[in-house]
Structures are given as C-alpha cells and as structure tokens.
Amino acid sequence: MSTSPSKELDAFDNPRPERDYEIRFDCPEFTCLCPKTGQPDFATLRIRYVPDRRCVELKSLKLYLWSFRDEGHFHEAVTNRILDDLVALTAPRFMEVEGDFYVRGGIRTVVTARHGTPPG
C-alpha cells in the first residue's frame, strides 16, 4: 500500500449510475511551487462532480494531489491539469475544480475550471 506521492489516479464503479448525484471533495492542504520564484503556493482545492460510470477513489486522489508539492505550476495551469486528469479517469457528467490559492503579494487567486453542464 503506497504512502508516497503518485500521479496514479484510481477509480471504482459508480454504485448508482442511473441516478444523478453530486460528490464534493474539499482539499485544504494543496501545495505546489511558484514556477517563477520557487516559493510554495498553498490552496484549498474544491472538487465537485456528477459521476457517470466511475467515481474517484480517495486515497489515490490524496497521493495524486500530494505529488504536486515539489513541482512548479501556475495556478491556472495546475487547476486545469487536475480537472483534465480527473475527467480522463472518470468521464463524469459534470465536474468542477476550484483552486482557491492563499494570498501572495496582496492578491488572492481563485481559478475555476469546468467540464460539462452544471446540474440543476
């Protein structure tokens, strides 16, 4: 059982694929590095999605998010990459990833990337 950072995401079969329902994850300890300064950037990631056939497995998500901590990424790029990787894994009906980055230089950045049509 791995406890090291990993880019390997895992999924499992949706137990109720006939029903639209929403899953939300709050990930308040996300970190990556600023590609310009090498300084750490901290964020809360909020992931919400309506699954189709597959759901995101949580331990793999934790290790996947952990894998970014020593990598340089712009806020916009890392938020969109996480969305792309999760969409490729699960092919959801809808998914949204929000990167709420802590204040740096007096500026707070919130990046929201979406796939599909929001429910409702």
Residue, then its C-alpha position, 0 to 999 in steps of 0.5 A: m500500500s503506497t504512502s508516497p506521492s503518485k500521479e496514479l489516479d484510481a477509480f471504482d464503479n459508480p454504485r448508482p449510475e442511473r441516478d444523478y448525484e453530486i460528490r464534493f471533495d474539499c482539499p485544504e492542504f494543496t501545495c505546489l511551487c511558484p514556477k517563477t520564484g520557487q516559493p510554495d503556493f498553498a490552496t484549498l482545492r474544491i472538487r465537485y462532480v456528477p459521476d457517470r460510470r466511475c467515481v474517484e477513489l480517495k486515497s489515490l486522489k490524496l497521493y495524486l494531489w500530494s505529488f504536486r508539492d515539489e513541482g512548479h505550476f501556475h495556478e491556472a495551469v495546475t487547476n486545469r491539469i487536475l480537472d483534465d486528469l480527473v475527467a480522463l479517469t472518470a468521464p463524469r457528467f459534470m465536474e468542477v475544480e476550484g483552486d482557491f490559492y492563499v494570498r501572495g503579494g496582496i492578491r488572492t487567486v481563485v481559478t475555476a475550471r469546468h467540464g460539462t453542464p452544471p446540474g440543476 
